[in-house]
């Protein structure tokens, strides 16, 4: 005696199969869907296509075909990850930063602060010690920035030596506290690592109301970062 999908596959999966069949017949043409299965060898993704066959204008049966698309899905996920992340540091990239800036600008998370953090002396490290050391310093900088932030803060590497932080629900006073916390962690690192010292220039700006664009706030923070960098250069002379 034949069994129903619910009896063969269990109540939940069986119901989904029946729903897919009904959707296929109602549409009157093929439908394609994907499902993730937990198998002994691990999770896999199957893509199924259902095609209804009609006789005398009435549904007679459904032809189904399935294929394992796990490898393709993993590749797509990897491409999506790379499209939004910096490959060296693993942080978000400029594209993601700009998307998040637009999203926050349209939301209710004001005040919103932006920190621009620029790694000082990267060119000198690359020229004198090699690009491998420069990459190492970038990853160290990224790690310290990440450890110094809250979970809700958005950190991105937006240029060769430039990082940005989006801080929702953060006024100028709190954003300066964040900079002080980052600088404190930089100082701790420098006390322990004399071979590859770390120096970061900062600029901070805050949008208190939705009266101006966050892009303009970002430019202000970037300008203030350059002033900080110039001030450091003058103090060394």
LINNOR-V368726 format. One record per backbone hydrogen bond with DSSP energy under -1.0 kcal/mol. CO is the residue of the C=O (numbers start at 1). NH is the residue of the N-H. E is the energy in kcal/mol with one decimal. If there is no record, write none. Layout:
{{CO,NH,E} {CO,NH,E}}
//
This chain:
{{4,8,-2.2} {5,9,-2.9} {6,10,-1.5} {10,14,-2.4} {11,15,-2.0} {12,16,-1.8} {13,17,-2.2} {14,18,-2.3} {15,19,-2.6} {16,20,-2.4} {17,21,-2.3} {18,22,-2.5} {19,23,-2.4} {20,24,-2.4} {21,25,-2.3} {22,26,-2.7} {23,27,-2.4} {24,28,-1.8} {31,50,-2.6} {33,48,-3.0} {35,46,-2.6} {37,44,-2.2} {39,42,-2.3} {42,39,-1.6} {44,37,-3.2} {45,69,-2.8} {46,35,-2.1} {47,67,-2.0} {48,33,-2.3} {49,65,-2.0} {50,31,-2.1} {51,63,-3.0} {53,60,-3.2} {53,61,-1.4} {55,58,-1.6} {58,55,-3.1} {61,53,-2.9} {63,51,-2.8} {65,49,-2.8} {67,47,-2.8} {69,73,-2.6} {70,74,-2.3} {71,75,-2.0} {72,76,-2.6} {73,77,-2.6} {74,78,-2.2} {75,79,-2.4} {76,80,-2.4} {77,81,-2.5} {78,82,-2.6} {79,83,-1.8} {81,84,-1.2} {84,93,-2.0} {86,90,-2.3} {91,86,-3.6} {92,157,-2.7} {93,97,-2.4} {94,98,-2.7} {95,99,-1.8} {96,100,-2.8} {97,101,-2.2} {98,102,-2.0} {99,103,-2.2} {100,104,-2.9} {101,105,-2.0} {102,106,-1.2} {104,107,-1.4} {109,169,-3.2} {111,170,-2.5} {112,207,-3.1} {113,167,-3.0} {114,205,-1.7} {115,165,-2.4} {116,203,-1.8} {117,163,-3.3} {118,201,-2.7} {121,125,-1.9} {122,126,-2.6} {123,127,-2.7} {124,128,-2.6} {125,129,-2.7} {130,134,-1.6} {131,135,-2.8} {132,136,-2.0} {133,137,-2.4} {134,138,-2.1} {135,139,-2.2} {136,140,-2.2} {137,141,-2.6} {138,142,-2.5} {139,143,-2.2} {140,144,-2.3} {141,145,-2.5} {142,146,-2.5} {143,147,-2.3} {144,148,-1.3} {146,149,-1.1} {150,153,-1.0} {154,166,-2.6} {155,92,-1.2} {156,164,-2.6} {161,119,-3.0} {162,158,-1.6} {162,159,-1.4} {163,117,-3.1} {164,156,-2.5} {165,115,-2.3} {166,154,-2.5} {167,113,-2.3} {171,175,-2.2} {172,176,-1.9} {173,177,-1.6} {174,178,-1.8} {175,179,-1.9} {176,180,-2.3} {177,181,-2.2} {178,182,-2.4} {179,183,-2.8} {180,184,-2.3} {181,185,-2.0} {182,186,-2.2} {183,187,-2.4} {184,188,-2.1} {185,189,-2.2} {186,190,-2.6} {187,191,-1.7} {189,193,-2.1} {199,120,-2.9} {201,118,-2.7} {203,116,-3.0} {205,114,-2.7} {207,112,-2.1} {209,211,-2.0} {213,217,-1.5} {214,218,-2.6} {215,219,-1.9} {216,220,-2.1} {217,221,-2.4} {218,222,-2.4} {219,223,-2.4} {220,224,-2.3} {221,225,-1.8} {222,226,-1.9} {223,227,-1.9} {224,228,-1.9} {225,229,-2.2} {226,230,-2.5} {227,231,-2.3} {228,232,-1.8} {229,233,-2.0} {230,234,-2.4} {231,235,-1.9} {232,236,-1.0}}
//
